[in-house]
Amino acid sequence: MLTIRAMSDGKGYSSRHLEHSDYFAEGERVVGRWQGRGAEMLGLGGEVNPEDFEAMREGLRPGTREFLRQRQSADRVATDGTIRSRGRNLYDFTISAPKSVSIIAILGDDRRLIEAHEKAVAETLCELEGHAGTRVRLDGANENRNTGNLVIAVYHHDTSRELDPQLHTHAVAANVTYDGKEGRWKALQASGIYERRAYLTEVYRNALAREVLRLGYEIEKCRDTKGRDNGFEIRGVPEELIQKFSRRSRQRDEAIARFTAKRGRPPTNNEIAVLVRESRADKLSEISTYDLRCRQREQLTMGETRRLAHLRHAASLSVTRLEPAMDSLDYALDHLFERVSVCRVHEALAEALRHGRGRVSHKELLGELTFRERAREVLRNGNEIATTASLQREKDMIACVNRGIGVCERLGGDAQFVPSEGGWAAIRQGCARKPHPAARSRCIMRSN
């Protein structure tokens, strides 16, 4: 899944955290690599140099260290001197693999799954970059413009902060993007990416599931306590084993439970992100990779070790035939438009990817939607779509209402309805029995 963290300052983030796989091993370093059209425009490619990373963090052009943007990131301060919001330097887009994939990849020693995760991440970042934008404020304008380019440093990690197996990737974008229309570098407007977080998560899950199936594994859908889709796991990995190596998930759930008990409501997605950061250890554990793997394998029972070995050896490359994207898009449109008349494009695409997870091509799905727009089967206005069927349904309902106007006699005849003063007086006095919500709008009838 995809999580997003907007970072203020972030000085030393690369050297202290990104270059270590959530633990500190003397002499070992995680190598980051540049990605994104914005990086190409600045001549950044290949391995991430710490000096270049720091330059981008500060909004400086690598090499010359001149400011890329006219306006630099700064805190927003209210008239009374309080800080309303912090200036943003970096955006950390973190993409995490399902736990069963991490367990078989690391403890089952199937490095093909690591490559599958990295391939899925690359596909996801290409789609994510396409939704980068910037603010437009010239000549009284107040809108956002799509730029479609980012400067991203990509770091692949394989361990959680609690030293459990966990494949995840930090794709850290600088707060800059090139506005081709104005011909200059500007601050990144990431609202389009935030808005599509669930959709981008499904892009990753679909790409990873496709690779997992190709390697010969089987997958099964997961659902949360409310029955909602919650990704997938590799079939055959015991739930007990997944829970054993999910300490960070338990910490998150405990933090959410404490928040809910204290506030009387569940936290929002942004609040959950804060809770996750606050619940993790600040300092990296000092341990070598060899000792870490020994410690992780010591937690496996003999039966679990045999199970992972069996799954690994039973998986062999297979030819997976992709299904037509039109079937998944049909399902998504039917499912969504049962409840609404208009939906956002990425909502329909996310639902289609959930339906066809691992069995549809994301590129073909986008093409199928474009084809239907041109055929006028799907009607689009900006980021919202409707279907000809949903539009006709709306027209039929409006026509039905119009036909019924004046056909029947008014309820109450010529009587006039006014609010009851007595009812509101009782409420203001705080009567012992709390009135039903309907009683608050009780009316009395007076004759003309």
N, C-alpha and C positions, 0 to 999 in steps of 0.2 A: 504494500500500500504506500501511498504518498503522504508525507507530512511536510508542512512548510513552516519555516522559522525565519522571521525578519529580524536581523541583527543590527544593533547599534554598536558602533566602534568595531568590535571583533578583532582588535589588535592581537597578533600572535595566535589567532585561531588555527591557522594552518600548521605552524610548528608545534603547538601544544596538543592539538587534538587530531586534525585531519591526517597528519603524517604518522599516526599511531593507530593501530586497529583496536581502539577502545581499551588498550592496555599498553604499558610501556615495556618494551624489550630492548635492552642495550644493543646497539649496532643494527637494529632492524628498523626499516622505514617504509611506509606506504607511499608509493609514487603516484602522484596525481597527474592527470592528463587534461589538456585544454580541449574544449568542445564548444561548438556554437559558431554561427555566422559572424557574430560580433567579434569573437576571438580571431577569426580569420582576417577580418578587416583591420585588426590591430597587429597582424603578423604573429599572433600567438598560436603555437601548435606543438604537439608532442608533449614531453614531460613538463610539468609545472615547476617553474623556478620560484623559490620562496620570495625573491626580490620582486619578481613580476606580480606575484599574488598580492603582496603588500601594496604595490603601486595601484593595482586595480581596486583594492579595498579602500584606498584613499581617493579614488577617482582620478588617478594620474595616468598619463600615457606611459607605458613601459619604455624604458630607455631614456627618454627625454625628461620624464617626470613633470611634464606640463599638465595643467588641469584640463581634463577632457570636457567637463561641463562648465557653463558660465556660473551656475549657482551650485554651491557646495552643500553637502548634507549638513543640516544644523537642527538643533532642538527647537521646537516651537514653544515659545514662552508667552504666558498670558500677561495681562496688564498688571496683575498683582505679583508677578515674578515667579509664579509656579510653572513648572514644565508640563505642557499639555501633551506633547509627544516627542519621542527621541528621533534624531536623524538616523536614517537607515544607510548602512554601508554594504551589507551583504544579505542575500537571501539563500538560506540553506534548504534545498529541496532534497529530502531524504526518502529513498525508495527501499522498502524492506521486503524480503522474500518470505513466503509462508514458512513456518517453523519446520515442517516435515522436510521441505526442500533443503533447508540449512543443515538439518541433522544428517540426512543421507549424503549430502555433498561433503560434509566435514568429517563426521564420525563414520560414515559408510564409505568414505574415500572415493566418491564419484565426482571428480573434478569437472566432468561434463556439465553438471548442474550449475557449477560456478560460471562456466562460460555461457550457459543458458540465461542465467540471471543478468550477466553483463550485456548480453545481446538484447534482452528485453528492456533493460535500462536505456540503452542507446536509442531504441525505437521510441520509447516514451519521451525522452528528452527532445527528440526531433519534433514531436507533436507539441510538447510543452512550450518550446521556443516559439512556435508559430503563433502563440497567444500572448506574447510579450507586447507591451505597449508603452506609450508615454502620454503625459498630459499636454493638452493644447490650450494655451491661454492668450495667444496673440489676438489683437484687435477685438477684445471683449469676448472671445470664445471661451467656452467652459465645457470641454469634452475630452475624450481620450482617443488616441489614434494608434492603430496597430502598427508595430514596427517589425515584428517577426525575427528579431535577432537578440542574442544574449552572449555574454562572455562568461563561460562556465568552466570551473575547475572541478574535475570528477575524481573522487577518491572511493575505491572499493574496499570495504571492511568485511570481516567474517566473524566478528565476536561482539556480543552485547557488553554494556558496561558492567554487568554482573557476571561476565566471563562465560556466558552460555553461547553455544553455536548460533550465529545469526548473520546471514548474508544481508548486507545493506550497503547502500551507496549514498554518499554525500555529494550532491551536485550543487556546488556553491557558486551562485551568480553574483557578479558585481552589480552595484546599483547604477548601471549605465546601459543605454541602448541607443542605437543610431537612428535618428529620425531622417529618413531619406527625403521627405518633402521639404523640411527646413534645412537639410544639409548640415546637421550638427549632432553632436552627442548630447544626450539629455538624461535626466533621471528616469529610472524604470518605473512604470506603472504596472504593478503586478496583480491588479484586481481581476483581470481576465483569467489569470492562472489560478488565483484563489477560488474564483467562481467555478472553475472546472476541475477542482481537486478530485471529486468522486469519479468524474469521467476519465481523467488521466490515470487514476488508480486502476480503472478497468482496462485501459490501453495496456498497462504493464501486466496485469494479470492474464489478459488474453494472449499476449506475446509469450509470456513465460509458460503458460499452460500448453501452448502450441509446441514449444521446445521440449517440455517435459514428456508430452505424449509421443513426440518423435523419437525420444530416447528409449521408449518402450515401457514407461511407467503408466499407471492408471491414476486418474484424479477423481476426487469426490468433492461436491460442493459443501461448504460450511454455512451454518446459519446461527444467528445470535438467539438470545432468549425470546425475542419477539418474532422469530421466524424470518427475519430479513437476511438477505444474502450477505455473507461475510467472507467471501473469497473461496479458496480451495486448499486442500491438502493432498498429498500423495497417498493413495489408498494402500493400506497395509501397515502404516506407521501407527502404533498403538497410541491412543489418546493419553494414556498415563505417561508415555515417554515424551510426548509433546509438552505436557504440563510440567514435567520434571525440569525441562530446559526452557521454561517460560517465566523466569523470576521477574523480569522487567514488566511483563504483562500483569503479573499479580500485583506488583507495586503500583502500576497504573490503576488497576481496578480498586485497590484499597484507597488510593488517593481520591478517586472519583466518589467512592462510598462516603469518605469523610466529608468531602465537599458537599454532597447531597444532604447528609445529615445536618450539617451546619447551616446551609443556606435554604434548605427546604425545596430545592429544585436541582435537577441534574445540570452539570456544567455544559457550556457551549463547546463547539469544536476548538475555538481559540483558547478557551479556559482549560480544556483538556491538554492542549499542547503545553501550556504553562505548567500544569500539574506534573506532566511527564518530565519536564526539564528539572523541576524543583525536587523531584523524588529520586533523582539519580545521584550517584556519588560524584563529587567534584574532582577528586584526585584519581588519576589512572593507577591501576594496580601494576606493580613491577613484577613481571614474570616473563620467562622466555616462551616462545611459541611451543617448543618441545614439551616443556613442563606443563603448559596449559592443556595441550592435547592429552597428555597422560592423565591429568586431573579430570578432564571431561570423560575420558573413556573409563576411568575408575568408577564413575557413577552408573555405568551400564551393567545390567545383570547379564548372565550368560545367555538367557533367552533373548534379551534385547539385542545383544551382539549378533547372535545367529539370525535373528529376524532381519537386521539391516544387511547382513551379508547375503541373505537369500534374495531380498529385494534388489540389491545391486546386481547380482549375477543373473537374476531372471530378466532384467531389463536389457533389451537389445534393440538396436536401431530398427525402426519400422517406418514404412511409408504411410503417413497419415494424410488422408484425403480431406481437404477442406470442403465444407458445405457451402452452398450458395448463400451469399450475404443477404439476399432478398428475403430468405425465410426468417432470419433473425430480425431484420428490419420490420417485416410484417408483424411479427410478434410484438416488438416494442411499440409500434404505432397503435396496434389494437389494444394493448395493455394500458398505455398512457391515456389514449383518447376515450377510454371508457369513463374516465373521471374528469377530464378537462377538455376544453375546446382549443386551447393554445398551450404549447410547451416550448421550452428552450431546446435548441438544436443538440447541445451536449447531453441533455437529459435523455433524449431519444437514442443517441449513439451509445450512451452508457448502458441503457437497458438492453439494447441489441447485443452489446459485447457480453453482458452477463448471460444472456440466453445462449449465445453460441460460443462460450468461453473455450478457447483452445481449438475451435473448429471453424473459425471464420477469419478472413483476412481483414485487418483494419482498413487497409488501403481500398480493398474492394467494397467495403461497407460505405466509405466516404463516396466512392464513385456511384454506388447504387442510390444514395440519397440525392446526389447531384442529378442523376438521370431522372428521378421522379420529380424533382423541381422543374426540370426543363419540360417534362411531360405534363406539368400542371396538376399532377396527382398530389404533390405536396406544395403548399403555398408558404413562402418565406418572406418575413419582414425583419431585417436585421438579424438578430440572434433568436428569433422566435419563429415557430412553424405551426401550421395547421394543415389539415387534409381537406380535400374537397368534400369528403363525407362529413367531417366535423363542421365545416362551414354550412353545408346544406342542413344539418341538424339544427344549427343555431337559427337559420332562416325559417325553418319549419316552426320552431318554438315561438319566434317573434310573430309569425303570421297567425299562429293559434291564439296568442294573446290578443293581437289586434282584432281578430274575428270575434272575440268574446267581449270586447268593450261595449258596454251599454246594452248587452243582450238580456242581462238579468237585473232585477231590482236590487238596489243597495241594501246591505244589511242594516237594519235599524230604520229604514225608510228615510224620512227627512230629519231625523234626530241629529243633534250635534253632540260630539264627544269632547269633554274637557278633562284635564287632570283632576284627580281627587285631592283636595287640600288636606282632608282628614287623614288620608293614607300616608302622605309625606310627613304630617305632624307626628304621627305615631312612630315613624322611623327615626325622626330627629330626636325624639324623647328616649330612644333606645329601649323599645319594648322588650320584655323578657324573651318572647318567642320570635326568633329571627324569621322575617317574612320570606316567603318563596319569591324568587326573582320576578315571577310573573306579577306578584302583588304590587311590586314597585311601580308598575305601569298601569295599575288598576284605574279604570275610568268610570265616571258616572255619566248617566245619560240625562240630558236636559232637553226639554221640548222647546222648539222655537217659539 
